[in-house]
């Protein structure tokens, strides 16, 4: 029986079940430099199970056609599968189907919102879009821990509109300064954009509290959910956010597909970012009228097979159980952090041991560059991320230029974490530091 056919899963994901799940992921059986692949880079890109690979291949082999365009049988089949995928993903995050917009990735989704607000600020969209208009004196609030994808679009929006960009700072343990948030989020705040889970620190931000602060002053709240949707149960409506973005490739799905969630009334009022075919009702040589959401944001030929693959990934995750995945990763996070903290010369960024964090850990080995740490581990078959992880301001806040990051997922095992820790234990001696 495949994982997607299982009945309601038991309460806990066990080590034996994880070992069985790993058989669904062909790449996890590869050898790297003669060692079994130990893949601890799922925070960057997750691996795909055969169920996802087969779903995309099945569509391409039997139903491939343009959607929302043709009247022939194949086109109708493709359109039905495409919209079924939207319904599957919408249900997964507690949204209505018209609140889910397909994008190429989360970066495009966040830019879509920022550029839509920019267009409204130029007078596009008519009276319905006035709520989005920004100008001098208005403020956009972000945080010091943002991925560049949820920082640079707001920098650009501020530059185009004359608004001011402000940032909530962090404490020494990687938590948002909520006292500072209460001071910064005020009557001039028009947009509040923040990450649910830091891709560097593993910090889990208090979404409900931040939403309350933003909505109390009438601000739009935008959530970067790239590191939360793949790893824990999420209901955007329950969280109360106005917009949210996440990517398919971080949650067992294909690259080239992402998702923008937006409250329906906001999406229908937001001016589009990309324009062209398939998102219009009437076009003259002088003007055009646009469809309601989601089609108004899906100009041109769509990423059909990728959306179908993402829906298959959602089915897979739902079959395992998101709460169970969340608990498994919590245990792996504790093992990661506790083990790193015991290694001399290693500094872990983010929440201290015993504090909730996502299933990742970024760290510095004293006297060894992160790239060298990554290469040392790679020689042993251990795949980790190195660099600033598209979060330079965050690294600057903690006085480092780069870190090494290990990130786990539902297919990661305790043995893999232990092998990783053994590898890190040997870094200092190999490079002749810490003696």
C-alpha positions as CSV (number, residue, x, y, z in Angstrom):
1,X,0.0,0.0,0.0
2,X,1.4,3.4,-0.9
3,X,1.7,6.2,1.6
4,X,-1.1,8.2,0.0
5,X,-3.4,5.2,0.4
6,X,-2.9,4.9,4.2
7,X,-5.7,5.5,6.6
8,X,-5.5,8.0,9.4
9,X,-1.9,7.7,10.6
10,X,-0.9,6.8,14.2
11,X,0.2,9.5,16.5
12,X,4.0,9.3,16.1
13,X,6.2,8.8,13.1
14,X,8.7,6.1,14.1
15,X,12.2,5.4,13.0
16,X,11.1,2.2,11.3
17,X,8.5,4.0,9.3
18,X,11.0,6.7,8.2
19,X,13.2,4.0,6.9
20,X,10.3,2.6,4.9
21,X,9.4,6.0,3.6
22,X,13.0,6.5,2.4
23,X,12.5,3.8,-0.2
24,X,10.1,6.2,-2.0
25,X,13.0,8.6,-2.7
26,X,15.4,7.2,-5.3
27,X,18.1,9.7,-4.8
28,X,18.5,8.7,-1.2
29,X,20.1,5.5,-2.3
30,X,22.9,7.2,-4.2
31,X,26.6,7.1,-3.1
32,X,28.7,10.2,-2.8
33,X,32.4,9.8,-2.7
34,X,31.9,6.2,-1.9
35,X,29.6,7.0,1.1
36,X,25.8,6.6,1.3
37,X,24.2,10.0,0.6
38,X,23.4,11.8,3.9
39,X,21.1,14.6,2.6
40,X,20.7,17.4,5.2
41,X,19.9,20.2,2.8
42,X,16.1,19.9,2.6
43,X,15.8,23.5,3.7
44,X,17.1,24.5,0.3
45,X,15.4,21.8,-1.8
46,X,13.7,18.7,-0.7
47,X,14.0,15.4,-2.5
48,X,11.0,14.0,-4.4
49,X,9.3,10.6,-3.9
50,X,8.4,8.4,-6.9
51,X,4.7,9.3,-6.3
52,X,5.5,12.9,-7.3
53,X,7.8,11.8,-10.2
54,X,5.1,9.4,-11.5
55,X,2.3,12.0,-11.3
56,X,4.1,14.5,-13.4
57,X,5.2,11.8,-15.9
58,X,1.7,10.4,-16.1
59,X,0.3,13.8,-17.0
60,X,3.0,14.5,-19.6
61,X,2.6,11.1,-21.2
62,X,-1.2,11.0,-21.3
63,X,-2.8,14.5,-20.8
64,X,-0.3,17.2,-21.8
65,X,-2.0,20.2,-23.2
66,X,-2.5,24.0,-22.6
67,X,-5.1,24.8,-19.9
68,X,-8.0,27.1,-20.1
69,X,-7.6,27.5,-23.9
70,X,-8.6,24.5,-26.0
71,X,-12.0,22.9,-26.6
72,X,-10.6,19.5,-27.4
73,X,-10.6,16.5,-25.0
74,X,-6.9,16.7,-24.1
75,X,-7.2,20.4,-23.2
76,X,-10.2,19.7,-21.1
77,X,-8.4,16.9,-19.2
78,X,-5.4,19.1,-18.6
79,X,-7.5,21.9,-17.3
80,X,-9.4,19.6,-15.0
81,X,-6.2,18.2,-13.6
82,X,-4.7,21.6,-13.2
83,X,-7.7,22.9,-11.2
84,X,-7.9,19.8,-9.2
85,X,-4.3,20.4,-8.2
86,X,-5.3,23.9,-7.1
87,X,-8.1,22.5,-5.0
88,X,-5.7,20.0,-3.3
89,X,-3.1,22.6,-2.4
90,X,-5.8,25.1,-1.2
91,X,-7.3,22.5,1.2
92,X,-3.8,21.7,2.5
93,X,-3.3,25.3,3.7
94,X,-6.9,26.1,4.7
95,X,-7.7,28.3,1.7
96,X,-10.4,28.6,-1.0
97,X,-9.5,27.7,-4.5
98,X,-9.7,31.3,-5.7
99,X,-7.2,32.2,-3.0
100,X,-4.4,30.1,-4.5
101,X,-2.3,31.6,-7.3
102,X,0.3,29.6,-9.1
103,X,3.7,31.3,-9.5
104,X,7.1,30.1,-10.5
105,X,8.4,30.1,-6.9
106,X,7.9,31.9,-3.6
107,X,10.1,34.8,-4.7
108,X,7.8,35.5,-7.6
109,X,4.8,35.3,-5.3
110,X,6.2,37.9,-2.9
111,X,7.2,40.2,-5.9
112,X,3.7,39.8,-7.2
113,X,2.3,41.3,-4.1
114,X,4.9,44.1,-3.9
115,X,4.5,45.0,-7.6
116,X,0.8,44.9,-7.4
117,X,0.9,47.4,-4.5
118,X,3.3,49.5,-6.6
119,X,0.9,49.5,-9.5
120,X,-1.9,50.5,-7.2
121,X,0.3,53.3,-5.9
122,X,0.5,54.6,-9.6
123,X,-3.2,54.7,-9.8
124,X,-3.8,51.4,-11.5
125,X,-6.8,49.2,-10.4
126,X,-9.3,52.0,-9.8
127,X,-11.2,52.6,-6.6
128,X,-10.9,49.0,-5.5
129,X,-7.1,49.3,-5.4
130,X,-7.0,52.5,-3.3
131,X,-6.5,50.4,-0.2
132,X,-3.1,49.4,-1.5
133,X,-1.8,52.8,-2.4
134,X,1.6,53.8,-0.7
135,X,3.4,57.1,-0.7
136,X,5.7,59.3,1.4
137,X,5.0,59.0,5.0
138,X,3.8,55.5,4.8
139,X,5.9,52.6,6.3
140,X,6.7,49.0,5.4
141,X,7.9,46.9,8.3
142,X,10.0,43.8,7.9
143,X,12.4,41.9,10.2
144,X,16.1,41.5,10.5
145,X,15.9,37.8,9.9
146,X,14.2,37.9,6.4
147,X,15.4,35.9,3.4
148,X,16.3,38.3,0.6
149,X,13.1,37.2,-1.2
150,X,11.0,38.8,1.6
151,X,13.3,41.9,1.9
152,X,14.4,43.1,-1.5
153,X,10.9,43.4,-3.0
154,X,9.9,45.7,-0.1
155,X,13.1,47.7,-0.5
156,X,12.2,48.2,-4.1
157,X,8.6,49.1,-3.3
158,X,9.8,51.7,-0.8
159,X,12.1,53.1,-3.4
160,X,9.3,53.3,-6.0
161,X,6.7,54.8,-3.8
162,X,8.6,57.0,-1.3
163,X,7.6,54.9,1.6
164,X,10.0,54.1,4.5
165,X,11.3,50.6,5.2
166,X,11.8,49.7,8.8
167,X,13.0,46.5,10.4
168,X,12.3,44.7,13.7
169,X,15.5,43.6,15.4
170,X,16.6,40.3,17.0
171,X,17.8,39.4,20.4
172,X,20.9,37.3,21.0
173,X,19.0,34.1,20.8
174,X,17.5,34.7,17.4
175,X,14.0,35.8,18.6
176,X,12.2,38.9,17.3
177,X,12.3,41.9,19.6
178,X,8.6,42.0,20.2
179,X,8.9,45.1,22.3
180,X,10.5,46.8,19.3
181,X,7.8,45.4,17.0
182,X,5.1,47.0,19.2
183,X,7.0,50.4,18.8
184,X,7.6,50.1,15.1
185,X,4.2,48.9,14.0
186,X,2.1,52.0,14.2
187,X,-0.4,54.2,12.4
188,X,1.9,54.8,9.4
189,X,2.5,51.0,8.9
190,X,0.8,49.9,5.6
191,X,2.6,46.6,5.1
192,X,4.0,44.1,7.7
193,X,6.0,41.3,6.0
194,X,7.8,38.6,8.0
195,X,8.9,35.0,7.8
196,X,7.0,32.3,9.7
197,X,10.2,30.3,10.3
198,X,13.7,31.6,9.8
199,X,15.7,29.6,7.2
200,X,18.9,30.3,9.1
201,X,18.0,30.4,12.8
202,X,15.1,27.9,12.9
203,X,13.2,30.5,14.9
204,X,9.4,30.1,14.9
205,X,7.8,33.5,14.9
206,X,4.6,34.4,16.8
207,X,2.4,34.8,13.8
208,X,-0.9,35.5,15.6
209,X,0.7,38.2,17.8
210,X,2.3,39.9,14.8
211,X,-0.9,39.7,12.8
212,X,-2.8,41.3,15.7
213,X,-0.3,44.2,15.8
214,X,-0.5,44.7,12.0
215,X,-4.3,44.5,11.7
216,X,-4.8,46.8,14.7
217,X,-3.3,49.6,12.6
218,X,-4.9,48.5,9.3
219,X,-1.7,47.1,7.8
220,X,-1.6,44.3,5.2
221,X,0.2,41.3,6.7
222,X,2.4,39.2,4.3
223,X,3.8,35.9,5.5
224,X,6.9,34.0,4.1
225,X,5.8,30.5,4.7
226,X,8.5,28.7,2.8
227,X,9.9,27.0,5.9
228,X,6.6,26.3,7.6
229,X,4.2,24.9,5.0
230,X,6.4,21.9,4.2
231,X,7.0,21.0,7.9
232,X,3.9,21.6,10.0
233,X,0.2,21.9,9.7
234,X,-0.8,25.3,8.4
235,X,-4.1,27.1,8.0
236,X,-3.7,30.6,6.6
237,X,-7.2,31.6,7.4
238,X,-6.8,30.6,11.0
239,X,-3.5,32.5,11.2
240,X,-5.2,35.6,9.8
241,X,-2.6,36.7,7.3
242,X,-3.6,38.6,4.2
243,X,-1.0,37.1,1.9
244,X,1.4,34.2,2.1
245,X,4.0,32.5,-0.1
246,X,5.6,29.1,-0.3
247,X,7.5,27.0,-2.9
248,X,6.9,23.5,-4.3
249,X,10.5,22.4,-4.3
250,X,10.8,22.7,-0.5
251,X,7.9,20.3,0.1
252,X,8.7,17.2,-2.1
253,X,7.4,18.9,-5.2
254,X,8.9,20.1,-8.5
255,X,10.9,23.2,-9.1
256,X,9.3,25.9,-11.1
257,X,6.1,26.1,-9.1
258,X,5.2,28.2,-6.1
259,X,2.1,29.5,-4.5
260,X,0.7,32.8,-3.5
261,X,-2.2,32.7,-1.0
262,X,-4.3,35.9,-0.7
263,X,-7.6,36.6,0.9
264,X,-10.1,36.6,-2.1
265,X,-11.3,40.2,-1.7
266,X,-7.7,41.4,-1.7
267,X,-6.6,39.4,-4.7
268,X,-9.6,40.6,-6.7
269,X,-8.7,44.2,-5.9
270,X,-4.9,44.0,-6.4
271,X,-3.7,45.1,-9.8
272,X,-1.9,42.4,-11.7
273,X,1.9,42.2,-11.9
274,X,2.3,40.2,-15.1
275,X,-0.1,40.8,-18.0
276,X,-0.9,39.1,-21.3
277,X,-3.0,36.2,-22.4
278,X,-5.4,34.1,-20.3
279,X,-5.9,36.8,-17.6
280,X,-8.2,39.1,-19.4
281,X,-11.9,39.5,-20.2
282,X,-12.0,42.2,-22.8
283,X,-9.1,43.8,-24.8
284,X,-9.1,46.7,-27.1
285,X,-6.1,48.5,-28.7
286,X,-6.3,51.0,-25.9
287,X,-7.1,49.0,-22.7
288,X,-7.9,45.7,-21.1
289,X,-10.1,44.4,-18.3
290,X,-8.8,41.6,-16.1
291,X,-10.3,38.4,-14.8
292,X,-10.9,37.9,-11.0
293,X,-8.4,35.9,-9.0
294,X,-6.6,33.5,-9.5
295,X,-6.6,33.9,-13.3
296,X,-5.8,37.6,-13.2
297,X,-2.3,36.7,-11.9
298,X,-1.7,33.7,-14.2
299,X,-0.7,35.3,-17.5
300,X,0.6,33.2,-20.3
301,X,1.2,29.4,-20.5
302,X,1.1,27.8,-17.1
303,X,3.3,25.4,-15.2
304,X,0.8,22.6,-15.5
305,X,2.8,19.4,-14.9
306,X,4.6,21.2,-12.0
307,X,1.3,22.1,-10.3
308,X,0.1,18.5,-10.7
309,X,3.4,17.3,-9.2
310,X,2.9,19.7,-6.3
311,X,-0.6,18.3,-5.6
312,X,0.9,14.8,-5.5
313,X,3.5,16.0,-3.0
314,X,0.7,17.4,-0.9
315,X,-1.1,14.1,-1.0
316,X,2.1,12.3,0.1
317,X,2.6,14.7,3.0
318,X,-1.0,14.4,4.0
319,X,-0.8,10.6,3.9
320,X,2.1,10.7,6.3
321,X,0.5,13.3,8.5
322,X,1.8,16.9,9.0
323,X,1.6,16.8,12.7
324,X,3.6,13.6,12.8
325,X,6.2,15.1,10.4
326,X,6.4,18.2,12.7
327,X,7.0,16.1,15.8
328,X,9.7,14.0,14.1
329,X,11.5,17.0,12.9
330,X,11.3,18.6,16.4
331,X,13.1,15.5,17.8
332,X,15.7,15.7,15.1
333,X,16.2,19.4,15.8
334,X,16.9,18.7,19.4
335,X,19.4,16.0,18.5
336,X,21.1,18.4,16.0
337,X,21.4,21.3,18.4
338,X,22.3,19.3,21.5
339,X,25.0,17.5,19.6
340,X,26.5,20.6,18.1
341,X,26.5,22.5,21.4
342,X,28.7,19.7,22.8
343,X,31.4,20.1,20.2
344,X,34.2,22.4,21.2
345,X,34.7,25.5,19.0
346,X,31.2,25.3,17.5
347,X,28.8,28.2,17.8
348,X,25.1,27.5,16.9
349,X,23.0,30.5,15.9
350,X,19.4,30.8,17.0
351,X,17.2,29.5,19.8
352,X,19.1,27.9,22.7
353,X,18.7,24.2,23.5
354,X,15.3,23.5,25.0
355,X,13.6,26.2,23.0
356,X,11.3,25.3,20.1
357,X,12.9,25.5,16.7
358,X,12.4,24.1,13.2
359,X,14.4,21.1,12.1
360,X,17.5,22.9,11.1
361,X,20.6,24.4,12.6
362,X,23.1,26.9,11.3
363,X,26.5,27.0,13.0
364,X,30.1,28.3,12.8
365,X,33.2,26.3,13.5
366,X,35.8,28.6,15.0
367,X,38.7,29.2,12.7
368,X,37.2,27.3,9.7
369,X,35.3,28.9,6.9
370,X,31.8,27.5,6.3
371,X,32.7,26.5,2.7
372,X,35.6,24.4,4.1
373,X,33.3,22.8,6.6
374,X,30.8,22.0,3.8
375,X,33.5,20.4,1.7
376,X,34.9,18.4,4.6
377,X,31.4,17.0,5.2
378,X,30.7,16.4,1.5
379,X,33.8,14.2,1.2
380,X,32.0,12.0,3.7
381,X,28.7,12.0,1.8
382,X,27.0,14.6,3.9
383,X,25.2,17.3,2.0
384,X,24.7,20.6,3.9
385,X,24.2,24.2,2.9
386,X,27.0,26.8,3.3
387,X,27.1,30.6,2.8
388,X,24.8,33.4,4.0
389,X,21.6,31.5,2.9
390,X,20.2,34.6,1.2
391,X,20.1,36.4,4.6
392,X,23.1,38.7,4.7
393,X,21.6,41.2,7.2
394,X,20.9,38.4,9.6
395,X,24.4,37.1,9.4
396,X,25.7,40.6,9.9
397,X,23.6,41.0,13.0
398,X,25.5,38.1,14.6
399,X,28.9,39.1,13.4
400,X,29.5,36.3,10.8
401,X,29.8,36.3,7.1
402,X,28.7,32.7,6.5
403,X,27.4,29.6,8.3
404,X,27.0,25.9,7.7
405,X,23.4,24.7,7.8
406,X,22.0,21.2,8.3
407,X,18.3,20.9,7.7
408,X,16.2,17.7,8.1
409,X,12.9,16.5,6.7
410,X,10.5,13.6,7.1
411,X,13.0,11.2,5.5
412,X,15.9,12.2,7.7
413,X,17.1,9.7,10.3
414,X,18.7,9.8,13.7
415,X,21.6,7.9,12.3
416,X,22.1,10.6,9.7
417,X,22.1,13.3,12.3
418,X,24.6,11.3,14.4
419,X,26.9,10.8,11.3
420,X,26.7,14.5,10.6
421,X,27.7,15.3,14.2
422,X,30.6,12.9,14.0
423,X,31.7,14.7,10.9
424,X,31.5,18.1,12.5
425,X,33.5,16.7,15.5
426,X,36.3,16.0,13.1
427,X,36.5,19.4,11.4
428,X,38.6,21.2,13.9
429,X,41.3,18.5,14.0
430,X,41.4,18.2,10.3
431,X,42.0,21.9,9.8
432,X,44.3,22.2,12.8
433,X,42.2,24.6,14.9
434,X,40.9,24.4,18.4
435,X,43.9,22.6,19.8
